[in-house]
Amino acid sequence: MADADRAPDPRRARSANEFITALQALKDWSRLTYRELSARADAVGDVLPRSTVANMLGRATLPREELVAAFVRACGVGPAELTVWLAVRKDLATRAGEPGAGPLPDAAA
């Protein structure tokens, strides 16, 4: 499979800014509009307003875990890759001292 066929890998992100850049790359990879992402999220019971996605991708802070999960699922990423996205987000939150963030789970599991 060509690299263009693979979803972006967030594991290189070392800061909130880099994680947001990876999320933007994921949106670009999906080729979905904000409206399409919102509709896909709604179809599986997630809440993902278009304006929330636009705000998330325009900020320099880590989005909430549930927002990342809904966004990544809407972009068409599978469960194993979703686990990686959430693990990277949790690791960055832990390093930033975010309350309630735990240690990084083993992404290879």
N, C-alpha and C positions, 0 to 999 in steps of 0.2 A: 504494500500500500504506500502511495506517495505521501510525503510529509503534509502536503496541502489537504489530504483526506483526513488527517488526524487533528483532533481538537487540540488547541494550545495546552501546554503543560504549565501549571502554575507553580511548580516546585522551584523555579528559579527566582521567584519573588522574595525579596529580602526586606520589603517595606510595604506599608499600606499603598503608597503610590504605585509601586511595581505590581501589587496584587490587582489594583484597579486597572492598570494597563493590561494585565492578563485577562481580566474580565471583558475589557473592550475588545481584545483580540478574539476572545471566544464569541462575542456577539458578531464580530466581523466574519468569523469562520462560519457561523450559523447562517449568515446571509438573511437573517430574519429582521423585520422591522420591529419597532417598539410595539406596535399594534399586534403583530403576529406573535411576539413573545408573550404578551398579555393573554391573548386568546389561547395559546398552547398551555399556559399555566392554569387558566380557568378550566380547561378541559380535564385536567387531572386533580382539580380541587385546590390548587395553590392560588394565592393572592399575589398578583404582580402587576400593579397599575403601571401604565406607560410612563407616567410622570415620575414614579419612584425609580424606574430603571434609568431614566435620563438623569435624575439627580444623583443616583448611585455612581454612575459612570463619570459624572462631572466633579466628584468630590475627591478629597485626598485622605479620607478616613475609611477605616474598614467598615463595610456594611454588616448588618446583623447576620448571624448565621442562617436564620430562616429565609432571609432575602437571598443570600448566596445560593442556598439549596434550590429555591424556586427558580431563580434565574438560570442556574446551570442545567437543571432538568428541562426548562423551557428551550434552552439552546440545543437540546438533543443529545446531551452527554449521558452515558450509561451509569449504572450504579457504582461500578468500581472506580470510575473517574470522578464521580461525585464525591466519593469518600476522600479522594486525594485533595480535591478543592477544599472540602471542609476541614481536613487536617491541616493544610497550609494556612487557611484562615485562622484556625485555632492557635497554631504555632505563632503566627504574627501577633495575634491578640495577646497571647501569653507574654511574649517579649515586650509588648507595649504596656504591659501591666493592666490589661483590661480585667475588671472584676468578673469572676465566674469562668474564666478561661482555664482549661486544664492543660495537662501535658500533651504533646504531640503523639497521637496514636501511630503505631507502626503502619506506614503506608503500603508496605509490601504484603501485609496480611490480607 
